[in-house]
Amino acid sequence: MWWNFIGRSHDDIVRMRAEWNEAPDDRFGRVAGYRGRSERLAAPPLPPELRLKRRFRRGRQ
């Protein structure tokens, strides 16, 4: 798992990752008590040759 975004397709993940990285600090809020760096943790890059596939749960489709 490259990042914990909610998305149903590769294109959703790519779009949401970009939105996360480019959003102003007040777009997604802050985590109370976070002791890391002052700026939001950036989503890691997706390798260009990687195409994410939807995962199906057993018994569901």
mmCIF file of the N, C-alpha and C atoms, coordinates in Angstrom:
data_MODEL
# 
_entry.id   MODEL 
# 
loop_
_atom_site.group_PDB 
_atom_site.id 
_atom_site.type_symbol 
_atom_site.label_atom_id 
_atom_site.label_alt_id 
_atom_site.label_comp_id 
_atom_site.label_asym_id 
_atom_site.label_entity_id 
_atom_site.label_seq_id 
_atom_site.pdbx_PDB_ins_code 
_atom_site.Cartn_x 
_atom_site.Cartn_y 
_atom_site.Cartn_z 
_atom_site.occupancy 
_atom_site.B_iso_or_equiv 
_atom_site.pdbx_formal_charge 
_atom_site.auth_seq_id 
_atom_site.auth_comp_id 
_atom_site.auth_asym_id 
_atom_site.auth_atom_id 
_atom_site.pdbx_PDB_model_num 
ATOM 1   N N  . MET A 1 1  ? 0.857   -1.168  0.000   1.00 0.00 ? 1  MET A N  1 
ATOM 2   C CA . MET A 1 1  ? 0.000   0.000   0.000   1.00 0.00 ? 1  MET A CA 1 
ATOM 3   C C  . MET A 1 1  ? 0.899   1.226   0.000   1.00 0.00 ? 1  MET A C  1 
ATOM 4   N N  . TRP A 1 2  ? 0.709   2.075   -0.980  1.00 0.00 ? 2  TRP A N  1 
ATOM 5   C CA . TRP A 1 2  ? 1.536   3.276   -1.089  1.00 0.00 ? 2  TRP A CA 1 
ATOM 6   C C  . TRP A 1 2  ? 1.057   4.387   -0.173  1.00 0.00 ? 2  TRP A C  1 
ATOM 7   N N  . TRP A 1 3  ? -0.231  4.494   0.007   1.00 0.00 ? 3  TRP A N  1 
ATOM 8   C CA . TRP A 1 3  ? -0.755  5.573   0.838   1.00 0.00 ? 3  TRP A CA 1 
ATOM 9   C C  . TRP A 1 3  ? -2.194  5.241   1.171   1.00 0.00 ? 3  TRP A C  1 
ATOM 10  N N  . ASN A 1 4  ? -2.679  5.754   2.249   1.00 0.00 ? 4  ASN A N  1 
ATOM 11  C CA . ASN A 1 4  ? -4.013  5.405   2.704   1.00 0.00 ? 4  ASN A CA 1 
ATOM 12  C C  . ASN A 1 4  ? -5.036  6.437   2.232   1.00 0.00 ? 4  ASN A C  1 
ATOM 13  N N  . PHE A 1 5  ? -5.315  6.434   0.947   1.00 0.00 ? 5  PHE A N  1 
ATOM 14  C CA . PHE A 1 5  ? -6.346  7.304   0.380   1.00 0.00 ? 5  PHE A CA 1 
ATOM 15  C C  . PHE A 1 5  ? -7.587  6.473   0.111   1.00 0.00 ? 5  PHE A C  1 
ATOM 16  N N  . ILE A 1 6  ? -8.705  7.131   0.097   1.00 0.00 ? 6  ILE A N  1 
ATOM 17  C CA . ILE A 1 6  ? -9.936  6.450   -0.287  1.00 0.00 ? 6  ILE A CA 1 
ATOM 18  C C  . ILE A 1 6  ? -10.106 6.678   -1.774  1.00 0.00 ? 6  ILE A C  1 
ATOM 19  N N  . GLY A 1 7  ? -10.128 5.595   -2.514  1.00 0.00 ? 7  GLY A N  1 
ATOM 20  C CA . GLY A 1 7  ? -10.308 5.682   -3.949  1.00 0.00 ? 7  GLY A CA 1 
ATOM 21  C C  . GLY A 1 7  ? -10.633 4.319   -4.511  1.00 0.00 ? 7  GLY A C  1 
ATOM 22  N N  . ARG A 1 8  ? -11.301 4.319   -5.616  1.00 0.00 ? 8  ARG A N  1 
ATOM 23  C CA . ARG A 1 8  ? -11.712 3.049   -6.212  1.00 0.00 ? 8  ARG A CA 1 
ATOM 24  C C  . ARG A 1 8  ? -10.911 2.682   -7.442  1.00 0.00 ? 8  ARG A C  1 
ATOM 25  N N  . SER A 1 9  ? -10.102 3.585   -7.921  1.00 0.00 ? 9  SER A N  1 
ATOM 26  C CA . SER A 1 9  ? -9.337  3.299   -9.136  1.00 0.00 ? 9  SER A CA 1 
ATOM 27  C C  . SER A 1 9  ? -7.955  3.935   -9.026  1.00 0.00 ? 9  SER A C  1 
ATOM 28  N N  . HIS A 1 10 ? -7.088  3.539   -9.933  1.00 0.00 ? 10 HIS A N  1 
ATOM 29  C CA . HIS A 1 10 ? -5.751  4.127   -9.992  1.00 0.00 ? 10 HIS A CA 1 
ATOM 30  C C  . HIS A 1 10 ? -5.851  5.642   -10.188 1.00 0.00 ? 10 HIS A C  1 
ATOM 31  N N  . ASP A 1 11 ? -6.728  6.047   -11.093 1.00 0.00 ? 11 ASP A N  1 
ATOM 32  C CA . ASP A 1 11 ? -6.874  7.481   -11.373 1.00 0.00 ? 11 ASP A CA 1 
ATOM 33  C C  . ASP A 1 11 ? -7.372  8.255   -10.153 1.00 0.00 ? 11 ASP A C  1 
ATOM 34  N N  . ASP A 1 12 ? -8.278  7.652   -9.362  1.00 0.00 ? 12 ASP A N  1 
ATOM 35  C CA . ASP A 1 12 ? -8.731  8.284   -8.115  1.00 0.00 ? 12 ASP A CA 1 
ATOM 36  C C  . ASP A 1 12 ? -7.554  8.508   -7.171  1.00 0.00 ? 12 ASP A C  1 
ATOM 37  N N  . ILE A 1 13 ? -6.727  7.483   -7.008  1.00 0.00 ? 13 ILE A N  1 
ATOM 38  C CA . ILE A 1 13 ? -5.583  7.569   -6.094  1.00 0.00 ? 13 ILE A CA 1 
ATOM 39  C C  . ILE A 1 13 ? -4.602  8.641   -6.563  1.00 0.00 ? 13 ILE A C  1 
ATOM 40  N N  . VAL A 1 14 ? -4.313  8.672   -7.848  1.00 0.00 ? 14 VAL A N  1 
ATOM 41  C CA . VAL A 1 14 ? -3.389  9.671   -8.393  1.00 0.00 ? 14 VAL A CA 1 
ATOM 42  C C  . VAL A 1 14 ? -3.927  11.080  -8.145  1.00 0.00 ? 14 VAL A C  1 
ATOM 43  N N  . ARG A 1 15 ? -5.220  11.275  -8.410  1.00 0.00 ? 15 ARG A N  1 
ATOM 44  C CA . ARG A 1 15 ? -5.835  12.597  -8.217  1.00 0.00 ? 15 ARG A CA 1 
ATOM 45  C C  . ARG A 1 15 ? -5.839  13.002  -6.749  1.00 0.00 ? 15 ARG A C  1 
ATOM 46  N N  . MET A 1 16 ? -6.211  12.084  -5.868  1.00 0.00 ? 16 MET A N  1 
ATOM 47  C CA . MET A 1 16 ? -6.276  12.400  -4.436  1.00 0.00 ? 16 MET A CA 1 
ATOM 48  C C  . MET A 1 16 ? -4.899  12.628  -3.840  1.00 0.00 ? 16 MET A C  1 
ATOM 49  N N  . ARG A 1 17 ? -3.914  11.893  -4.318  1.00 0.00 ? 17 ARG A N  1 
ATOM 50  C CA . ARG A 1 17 ? -2.540  12.097  -3.854  1.00 0.00 ? 17 ARG A CA 1 
ATOM 51  C C  . ARG A 1 17 ? -2.076  13.516  -4.207  1.00 0.00 ? 17 ARG A C  1 
ATOM 52  N N  . ALA A 1 18 ? -2.335  13.927  -5.439  1.00 0.00 ? 18 ALA A N  1 
ATOM 53  C CA . ALA A 1 18 ? -1.962  15.283  -5.863  1.00 0.00 ? 18 ALA A CA 1 
ATOM 54  C C  . ALA A 1 18 ? -2.720  16.331  -5.045  1.00 0.00 ? 18 ALA A C  1 
ATOM 55  N N  . GLU A 1 19 ? -4.007  16.100  -4.827  1.00 0.00 ? 19 GLU A N  1 
ATOM 56  C CA . GLU A 1 19 ? -4.802  17.044  -4.040  1.00 0.00 ? 19 GLU A CA 1 
ATOM 57  C C  . GLU A 1 19 ? -4.233  17.173  -2.624  1.00 0.00 ? 19 GLU A C  1 
ATOM 58  N N  . TRP A 1 20 ? -3.861  16.054  -2.010  1.00 0.00 ? 20 TRP A N  1 
ATOM 59  C CA . TRP A 1 20 ? -3.279  16.071  -0.663  1.00 0.00 ? 20 TRP A CA 1 
ATOM 60  C C  . TRP A 1 20 ? -1.992  16.895  -0.646  1.00 0.00 ? 20 TRP A C  1 
ATOM 61  N N  . ASN A 1 21 ? -1.099  16.624  -1.595  1.00 0.00 ? 21 ASN A N  1 
ATOM 62  C CA . ASN A 1 21 ? 0.194   17.308  -1.605  1.00 0.00 ? 21 ASN A CA 1 
ATOM 63  C C  . ASN A 1 21 ? 0.100   18.783  -1.942  1.00 0.00 ? 21 ASN A C  1 
ATOM 64  N N  . GLU A 1 22 ? -0.897  19.175  -2.708  1.00 0.00 ? 22 GLU A N  1 
ATOM 65  C CA . GLU A 1 22 ? -1.005  20.566  -3.163  1.00 0.00 ? 22 GLU A CA 1 
ATOM 66  C C  . GLU A 1 22 ? -1.966  21.412  -2.327  1.00 0.00 ? 22 GLU A C  1 
ATOM 67  N N  . ALA A 1 23 ? -2.698  20.794  -1.415  1.00 0.00 ? 23 ALA A N  1 
ATOM 68  C CA . ALA A 1 23 ? -3.723  21.513  -0.644  1.00 0.00 ? 23 ALA A CA 1 
ATOM 69  C C  . ALA A 1 23 ? -3.106  22.468  0.370   1.00 0.00 ? 23 ALA A C  1 
ATOM 70  N N  . PRO A 1 24 ? -3.782  23.586  0.627   1.00 0.00 ? 24 PRO A N  1 
ATOM 71  C CA . PRO A 1 24 ? -3.323  24.477  1.705   1.00 0.00 ? 24 PRO A CA 1 
ATOM 72  C C  . PRO A 1 24 ? -3.458  23.761  3.061   1.00 0.00 ? 24 PRO A C  1 
ATOM 73  N N  . ASP A 1 25 ? -2.716  24.233  4.040   1.00 0.00 ? 25 ASP A N  1 
ATOM 74  C CA . ASP A 1 25 ? -2.679  23.582  5.345   1.00 0.00 ? 25 ASP A CA 1 
ATOM 75  C C  . ASP A 1 25 ? -4.048  23.420  6.001   1.00 0.00 ? 25 ASP A C  1 
ATOM 76  N N  . ASP A 1 26 ? -4.975  24.320  5.717   1.00 0.00 ? 26 ASP A N  1 
ATOM 77  C CA . ASP A 1 26 ? -6.275  24.230  6.377   1.00 0.00 ? 26 ASP A CA 1 
ATOM 78  C C  . ASP A 1 26 ? -7.280  23.346  5.627   1.00 0.00 ? 26 ASP A C  1 
ATOM 79  N N  . ARG A 1 27 ? -6.894  22.787  4.494   1.00 0.00 ? 27 ARG A N  1 
ATOM 80  C CA . ARG A 1 27 ? -7.821  21.962  3.686   1.00 0.00 ? 27 ARG A CA 1 
ATOM 81  C C  . ARG A 1 27 ? -8.218  20.667  4.394   1.00 0.00 ? 27 ARG A C  1 
ATOM 82  N N  . PHE A 1 28 ? -7.278  19.974  5.013   1.00 0.00 ? 28 PHE A N  1 
ATOM 83  C CA . PHE A 1 28 ? -7.550  18.680  5.634   1.00 0.00 ? 28 PHE A CA 1 
ATOM 84  C C  . PHE A 1 28 ? -7.470  18.707  7.150   1.00 0.00 ? 28 PHE A C  1 
ATOM 85  N N  . GLY A 1 29 ? -7.214  19.849  7.722   1.00 0.00 ? 29 GLY A N  1 
ATOM 86  C CA . GLY A 1 29 ? -7.130  19.952  9.173   1.00 0.00 ? 29 GLY A CA 1 
ATOM 87  C C  . GLY A 1 29 ? -5.797  19.461  9.712   1.00 0.00 ? 29 GLY A C  1 
ATOM 88  N N  . ARG A 1 30 ? -5.696  19.456  11.029  1.00 0.00 ? 30 ARG A N  1 
ATOM 89  C CA . ARG A 1 30 ? -4.463  19.036  11.705  1.00 0.00 ? 30 ARG A CA 1 
ATOM 90  C C  . ARG A 1 30 ? -4.772  17.929  12.687  1.00 0.00 ? 30 ARG A C  1 
ATOM 91  N N  . VAL A 1 31 ? -3.759  17.158  12.989  1.00 0.00 ? 31 VAL A N  1 
ATOM 92  C CA . VAL A 1 31 ? -3.898  16.091  13.979  1.00 0.00 ? 31 VAL A CA 1 
ATOM 93  C C  . VAL A 1 31 ? -3.425  16.647  15.316  1.00 0.00 ? 31 VAL A C  1 
ATOM 94  N N  . ALA A 1 32 ? -4.322  16.702  16.291  1.00 0.00 ? 32 ALA A N  1 
ATOM 95  C CA . ALA A 1 32 ? -3.974  17.223  17.619  1.00 0.00 ? 32 ALA A CA 1 
ATOM 96  C C  . ALA A 1 32 ? -2.897  16.355  18.249  1.00 0.00 ? 32 ALA A C  1 
ATOM 97  N N  . GLY A 1 33 ? -1.873  16.975  18.769  1.00 0.00 ? 33 GLY A N  1 
ATOM 98  C CA . GLY A 1 33 ? -0.808  16.260  19.459  1.00 0.00 ? 33 GLY A CA 1 
ATOM 99  C C  . GLY A 1 33 ? 0.292   15.723  18.559  1.00 0.00 ? 33 GLY A C  1 
ATOM 100 N N  . TYR A 1 34 ? 0.202   15.936  17.238  1.00 0.00 ? 34 TYR A N  1 
ATOM 101 C CA . TYR A 1 34 ? 1.242   15.461  16.327  1.00 0.00 ? 34 TYR A CA 1 
ATOM 102 C C  . TYR A 1 34 ? 2.540   16.194  16.617  1.00 0.00 ? 34 TYR A C  1 
ATOM 103 N N  . ARG A 1 35 ? 3.601   15.451  16.839  1.00 0.00 ? 35 ARG A N  1 
ATOM 104 C CA . ARG A 1 35 ? 4.888   16.054  17.213  1.00 0.00 ? 35 ARG A CA 1 
ATOM 105 C C  . ARG A 1 35 ? 5.905   16.031  16.086  1.00 0.00 ? 35 ARG A C  1 
ATOM 106 N N  . GLY A 1 36 ? 5.467   15.755  14.905  1.00 0.00 ? 36 GLY A N  1 
ATOM 107 C CA . GLY A 1 36 ? 6.360   15.716  13.754  1.00 0.00 ? 36 GLY A CA 1 
ATOM 108 C C  . GLY A 1 36 ? 6.690   17.102  13.257  1.00 0.00 ? 36 GLY A C  1 
ATOM 109 N N  . ARG A 1 37 ? 7.083   17.150  12.030  1.00 0.00 ? 37 ARG A N  1 
ATOM 110 C CA . ARG A 1 37 ? 7.402   18.439  11.410  1.00 0.00 ? 37 ARG A CA 1 
ATOM 111 C C  . ARG A 1 37 ? 6.172   19.342  11.412  1.00 0.00 ? 37 ARG A C  1 
ATOM 112 N N  . SER A 1 38 ? 6.407   20.613  11.235  1.00 0.00 ? 38 SER A N  1 
ATOM 113 C CA . SER A 1 38 ? 5.289   21.557  11.272  1.00 0.00 ? 38 SER A CA 1 
ATOM 114 C C  . SER A 1 38 ? 4.409   21.443  10.026  1.00 0.00 ? 38 SER A C  1 
ATOM 115 N N  . GLU A 1 39 ? 4.973   21.034  8.888   1.00 0.00 ? 39 GLU A N  1 
ATOM 116 C CA . GLU A 1 39 ? 4.147   20.893  7.688   1.00 0.00 ? 39 GLU A CA 1 
ATOM 117 C C  . GLU A 1 39 ? 3.593   19.468  7.584   1.00 0.00 ? 39 GLU A C  1 
ATOM 118 N N  . ARG A 1 40 ? 2.552   19.331  6.807   1.00 0.00 ? 40 ARG A N  1 
ATOM 119 C CA . ARG A 1 40 ? 1.904   18.030  6.613   1.00 0.00 ? 40 ARG A CA 1 
ATOM 120 C C  . ARG A 1 40 ? 2.866   17.056  5.923   1.00 0.00 ? 40 ARG A C  1 
ATOM 121 N N  . LEU A 1 41 ? 2.794   15.813  6.293   1.00 0.00 ? 41 LEU A N  1 
ATOM 122 C CA . LEU A 1 41 ? 3.593   14.765  5.677   1.00 0.00 ? 41 LEU A CA 1 
ATOM 123 C C  . LEU A 1 41 ? 3.115   14.562  4.244   1.00 0.00 ? 41 LEU A C  1 
ATOM 124 N N  . ALA A 1 42 ? 4.026   14.648  3.302   1.00 0.00 ? 42 ALA A N  1 
ATOM 125 C CA . ALA A 1 42 ? 3.660   14.501  1.890   1.00 0.00 ? 42 ALA A CA 1 
ATOM 126 C C  . ALA A 1 42 ? 3.439   13.031  1.538   1.00 0.00 ? 42 ALA A C  1 
ATOM 127 N N  . ALA A 1 43 ? 2.512   12.793  0.623   1.00 0.00 ? 43 ALA A N  1 
ATOM 128 C CA . ALA A 1 43 ? 2.296   11.443  0.112   1.00 0.00 ? 43 ALA A CA 1 
ATOM 129 C C  . ALA A 1 43 ? 3.496   11.049  -0.738  1.00 0.00 ? 43 ALA A C  1 
ATOM 130 N N  . PRO A 1 44 ? 3.961   9.820   -0.615  1.00 0.00 ? 44 PRO A N  1 
ATOM 131 C CA . PRO A 1 44 ? 5.125   9.392   -1.395  1.00 0.00 ? 44 PRO A CA 1 
ATOM 132 C C  . PRO A 1 44 ? 4.784   9.290   -2.877  1.00 0.00 ? 44 PRO A C  1 
ATOM 133 N N  . PRO A 1 45 ? 5.789   9.411   -3.729  1.00 0.00 ? 45 PRO A N  1 
ATOM 134 C CA . PRO A 1 45 ? 5.524   9.312   -5.173  1.00 0.00 ? 45 PRO A CA 1 
ATOM 135 C C  . PRO A 1 45 ? 5.139   7.888   -5.560  1.00 0.00 ? 45 PRO A C  1 
ATOM 136 N N  . LEU A 1 46 ? 4.303   7.782   -6.574  1.00 0.00 ? 46 LEU A N  1 
ATOM 137 C CA . LEU A 1 46 ? 3.986   6.484   -7.153  1.00 0.00 ? 46 LEU A CA 1 
ATOM 138 C C  . LEU A 1 46 ? 4.991   6.217   -8.271  1.00 0.00 ? 46 LEU A C  1 
ATOM 139 N N  . PRO A 1 47 ? 5.576   5.035   -8.301  1.00 0.00 ? 47 PRO A N  1 
ATOM 140 C CA . PRO A 1 47 ? 6.493   4.724   -9.411  1.00 0.00 ? 47 PRO A CA 1 
ATOM 141 C C  . PRO A 1 47 ? 5.755   4.845   -10.749 1.00 0.00 ? 47 PRO A C  1 
ATOM 142 N N  . PRO A 1 48 ? 6.373   5.456   -11.748 1.00 0.00 ? 48 PRO A N  1 
ATOM 143 C CA . PRO A 1 48 ? 5.676   5.692   -13.020 1.00 0.00 ? 48 PRO A CA 1 
ATOM 144 C C  . PRO A 1 48 ? 5.232   4.411   -13.719 1.00 0.00 ? 48 PRO A C  1 
ATOM 145 N N  . GLU A 1 49 ? 5.915   3.306   -13.484 1.00 0.00 ? 49 GLU A N  1 
ATOM 146 C CA . GLU A 1 49 ? 5.549   2.053   -14.147 1.00 0.00 ? 49 GLU A CA 1 
ATOM 147 C C  . GLU A 1 49 ? 4.451   1.288   -13.398 1.00 0.00 ? 49 GLU A C  1 
ATOM 148 N N  . LEU A 1 50 ? 4.027   1.808   -12.252 1.00 0.00 ? 50 LEU A N  1 
ATOM 149 C CA . LEU A 1 50 ? 3.036   1.126   -11.425 1.00 0.00 ? 50 LEU A CA 1 
ATOM 150 C C  . LEU A 1 50 ? 1.623   1.545   -11.808 1.00 0.00 ? 50 LEU A C  1 
ATOM 151 N N  . ARG A 1 51 ? 0.747   0.577   -11.948 1.00 0.00 ? 51 ARG A N  1 
ATOM 152 C CA . ARG A 1 51 ? -0.676  0.841   -12.168 1.00 0.00 ? 51 ARG A CA 1 
ATOM 153 C C  . ARG A 1 51 ? -1.431  0.100   -11.073 1.00 0.00 ? 51 ARG A C  1 
ATOM 154 N N  . LEU A 1 52 ? -2.061  0.836   -10.146 1.00 0.00 ? 52 LEU A N  1 
ATOM 155 C CA . LEU A 1 52 ? -2.768  0.221   -9.030  1.00 0.00 ? 52 LEU A CA 1 
ATOM 156 C C  . LEU A 1 52 ? -4.015  -0.496  -9.516  1.00 0.00 ? 52 LEU A C  1 
ATOM 157 N N  . LYS A 1 53 ? -4.306  -1.639  -8.884  1.00 0.00 ? 53 LYS A N  1 
ATOM 158 C CA . LYS A 1 53 ? -5.500  -2.404  -9.242  1.00 0.00 ? 53 LYS A CA 1 
ATOM 159 C C  . LYS A 1 53 ? -6.444  -2.448  -8.056  1.00 0.00 ? 53 LYS A C  1 
ATOM 160 N N  . ARG A 1 54 ? -7.712  -2.433  -8.352  1.00 0.00 ? 54 ARG A N  1 
ATOM 161 C CA . ARG A 1 54 ? -8.727  -2.539  -7.309  1.00 0.00 ? 54 ARG A CA 1 
ATOM 162 C C  . ARG A 1 54 ? -8.652  -3.920  -6.674  1.00 0.00 ? 54 ARG A C  1 
ATOM 163 N N  . ARG A 1 55 ? -8.781  -3.954  -5.363  1.00 0.00 ? 55 ARG A N  1 
ATOM 164 C CA . ARG A 1 55 ? -8.765  -5.213  -4.625  1.00 0.00 ? 55 ARG A CA 1 
ATOM 165 C C  . ARG A 1 55 ? -10.187 -5.598  -4.294  1.00 0.00 ? 55 ARG A C  1 
ATOM 166 N N  . PHE A 1 56 ? -10.546 -6.824  -4.549  1.00 0.00 ? 56 PHE A N  1 
ATOM 167 C CA . PHE A 1 56 ? -11.880 -7.310  -4.255  1.00 0.00 ? 56 PHE A CA 1 
ATOM 168 C C  . PHE A 1 56 ? -11.855 -8.121  -2.973  1.00 0.00 ? 56 PHE A C  1 
ATOM 169 N N  . ARG A 1 57 ? -12.894 -7.965  -2.176  1.00 0.00 ? 57 ARG A N  1 
ATOM 170 C CA . ARG A 1 57 ? -13.039 -8.772  -0.973  1.00 0.00 ? 57 ARG A CA 1 
ATOM 171 C C  . ARG A 1 57 ? -13.724 -10.065 -1.353  1.00 0.00 ? 57 ARG A C  1 
ATOM 172 N N  . ARG A 1 58 ? -13.357 -11.119 -0.669  1.00 0.00 ? 58 ARG A N  1 
ATOM 173 C CA . ARG A 1 58 ? -14.014 -12.407 -0.913  1.00 0.00 ? 58 ARG A CA 1 
ATOM 174 C C  . ARG A 1 58 ? -15.497 -12.303 -0.620  1.00 0.00 ? 58 ARG A C  1 
ATOM 175 N N  . GLY A 1 59 ? -16.304 -12.874 -1.498  1.00 0.00 ? 59 GLY A N  1 
ATOM 176 C CA . GLY A 1 59 ? -17.741 -12.852 -1.297  1.00 0.00 ? 59 GLY A CA 1 
ATOM 177 C C  . GLY A 1 59 ? -18.416 -11.570 -1.730  1.00 0.00 ? 59 GLY A C  1 
ATOM 178 N N  . ARG A 1 60 ? -17.637 -10.582 -2.147  1.00 0.00 ? 60 ARG A N  1 
ATOM 179 C CA . ARG A 1 60 ? -18.194 -9.292  -2.603  1.00 0.00 ? 60 ARG A CA 1 
ATOM 180 C C  . ARG A 1 60 ? -17.603 -8.946  -3.956  1.00 0.00 ? 60 ARG A C  1 
ATOM 181 N N  . GLN A 1 61 ? -18.352 -8.140  -4.695  1.00 0.00 ? 61 GLN A N  1 
ATOM 182 C CA . GLN A 1 61 ? -17.809 -7.621  -5.954  1.00 0.00 ? 61 GLN A CA 1 
ATOM 183 C C  . GLN A 1 61 ? -18.373 -6.288  -6.282  1.00 0.00 ? 61 GLN A C  1 
# 
